[in-house]
Amino acid sequence: MSWLNLYELEAIAKHKVEATAFDYIASGANDEITLRNNVESYKKIQLVPRRLASNKQPNTAIELLGQKMDYPILIAPTAFHGLSHKDAELGTAHAAKKTNTTMILSTLSNTTIEDASVAGANMWFQLYIFNNREITLELVRKAEEHGYKALVITVDAPILGKRERDIRNQFHLPSHLSIANLAMHMDAAQLDEHKSASSLEIFFQEQLNNELSWDDIHWLTSQTNLPIILKGILHPEDAKLALQSKIAGIVISNHGGRQLDTEITSIDALPAIAAIVKEKMPIILDGGIRRGTDILKAIALGANAVLIGRPIVWGLADEGIDGSIKVINFLQEEFKQSMQLVGCKNIKELSNEFIYQDSN
Ligand SMILES: Cc1cc2nc3c(=O)[nH]c(=O)nc-3n(C[C@H](O)[C@H](O)[C@H](O)COP(=O)(O)O)c2cc1C
């Protein structure tokens, strides 16, 4: 049976993967308040459409970091696509290629940087900064060599958030999957150790830079010509610091509600950050986007593009490459429809004039 919306797809995906894997994908931190708010916060925002202003083919195209994109929709970096489908990240990359969508490959992928590039999609690489700068640089060089067009540095995970479902399930990677990009830096025994979620936590504690600072970011910008985007910004002061550095853009994100529970949702953080950034660098946003109107609201409030996390993986779990393609097409189509219904011919016209501001 085919699905009509992403909530239905989520219910289907739940039965297509191992229960513990589904929990790993679905879970948020602690009480999962931010996880729920991510979806709920969009529902509270009301649109105020213009009439007699619609266009049969609204122009949904954007340019981001000089890269032309048909829609302001990219694939978020999410770990371990092999949990959802045997094709893992290569499958997702094929879906990205088929839909002309940019994919951000996670450091924690089951497919290597080089293998995921084979699909020929427009690829960016999400980088965790390791204590060992050589490992960090090795990943950067691989991304450069294999044609990745940007580095997305995740700055909201100095440590792993507390995900109680994973702790309860003692979640671990099945034996046929590995953290492919790091396999050569861990001997088999270590990999075994790092297969459980608690070991994933140890991995974060031991291998990743738990004291990541602006100095590390400045160091990285001196090491590569690739544009660097910081993922996980929520505070306007951090956006200000990003503007003062050599950063090419930011992703407003709470990591899908998986890190600090009760932190602000991206859509609520957006207006204050947009007021500071004033179009001086691109703002990307993610978390809880399930409808075309969610994308429209994000753009109207000042984002240049959005990332989609879990729904892509649900699609992969449901029907592999075709399933992820369906998710992307669904969001593209709904976004286009919402532009038509709100009365907007191209993305540049989208502004907070379409958003109801409660003056009380
Ligand atoms: C299963 C899963 C794994 C994730 N892995 C990563 C990761 O490796 N690196 C990263 O920067 N963000 C990771 N994220 C966060 C996503 O990039 C993104 O911020 C989030 O999923 C967006 O919310 P959404 O799932 O509601 O669309 C992960 C999220 C999920 C659900």
The ligand as an SDF file (V2000), in Angstrom:
LIG
                    3D

 31 33  0  0  0  0  0  0  0  0999 V2000
   19.2250    8.4160   12.7690 C   0  0  0  0  0  0  0  0  0  0  0  0
   19.8530    9.7720   12.7290 C   0  0  0  0  0  0  0  0  0  0  0  0
   21.2180    9.8760   12.6170 C   0  0  0  0  0  0  0  0  0  0  0  0
   21.8230   11.1340   12.5410 C   0  0  0  0  0  0  0  0  0  0  0  0
   23.1610   11.2060   12.3350 N   0  0  0  0  0  0  0  0  0  0  0  0
   23.7490   12.4170   12.1850 C   0  0  0  0  0  0  0  0  0  0  0  0
   25.1320   12.5090   11.8990 C   0  0  0  0  0  0  0  0  0  0  0  0
   25.8310   11.5060   11.7510 O   0  0  0  0  0  0  0  0  0  0  0  0
   25.6610   13.7510   11.7760 N   0  0  0  0  0  0  0  0  0  0  0  0
   24.9150   14.8890   11.9180 C   0  0  0  0  0  0  0  0  0  0  0  0
   25.4350   15.9950   11.8050 O   0  0  0  0  0  0  0  0  0  0  0  0
   23.5920   14.8190   12.1840 N   0  0  0  0  0  0  0  0  0  0  0  0
   22.9950   13.6210   12.3130 C   0  0  0  0  0  0  0  0  0  0  0  0
   21.6460   13.5590   12.5440 N   0  0  0  0  0  0  0  0  0  0  0  0
   20.8450   14.7960   12.5610 C   0  0  0  0  0  0  0  0  0  0  0  0
   20.3390   15.1480   11.1490 C   0  0  0  0  0  0  0  0  0  0  0  0
   21.3770   15.6060   10.3490 O   0  0  0  0  0  0  0  0  0  0  0  0
   19.2820   16.2610   11.1690 C   0  0  0  0  0  0  0  0  0  0  0  0
   19.7770   17.3500   11.8920 O   0  0  0  0  0  0  0  0  0  0  0  0
   17.9330   15.8170   11.7530 C   0  0  0  0  0  0  0  0  0  0  0  0
   17.6740   14.4620   11.4490 O   0  0  0  0  0  0  0  0  0  0  0  0
   16.8250   16.6890   11.1820 C   0  0  0  0  0  0  0  0  0  0  0  0
   15.6110   16.3630   11.7590 O   0  0  0  0  0  0  0  0  0  0  0  0
   14.5140   15.4090   11.0430 P   0  0  0  0  0  0  0  0  0  0  0  0
   15.0160   14.0270   11.1810 O   0  0  0  0  0  0  0  0  0  0  0  0
   13.2930   15.6830   11.8300 O   0  0  0  0  0  0  0  0  0  0  0  0
   14.4010   15.8530    9.5930 O   0  0  0  0  0  0  0  0  0  0  0  0
   21.0360   12.3120   12.6360 C   0  0  0  0  0  0  0  0  0  0  0  0
   19.6470   12.1870   12.7890 C   0  0  0  0  0  0  0  0  0  0  0  0
   19.0570   10.9450   12.8160 C   0  0  0  0  0  0  0  0  0  0  0  0
   17.5650   10.8540   12.9380 C   0  0  0  0  0  0  0  0  0  0  0  0
  1  2  1  0
  2  3  1  0
  2 30  2  0
  3  4  2  0
  4  5  1  0
  4 28  1  0
  5  6  2  0
  6  7  1  0
  6 13  1  0
  7  8  2  0
  7  9  1  0
  9 10  1  0
 10 11  2  0
 10 12  1  0
 12 13  2  0
 13 14  1  0
 14 15  1  0
 14 28  1  0
 15 16  1  0
 16 17  1  0
 16 18  1  0
 18 19  1  0
 18 20  1  0
 20 21  1  0
 20 22  1  0
 22 23  1  0
 23 24  1  0
 24 25  2  0
 24 26  1  0
 24 27  1  0
 28 29  2  0
 29 30  1  0
 30 31  1  0
M  END
$$$$
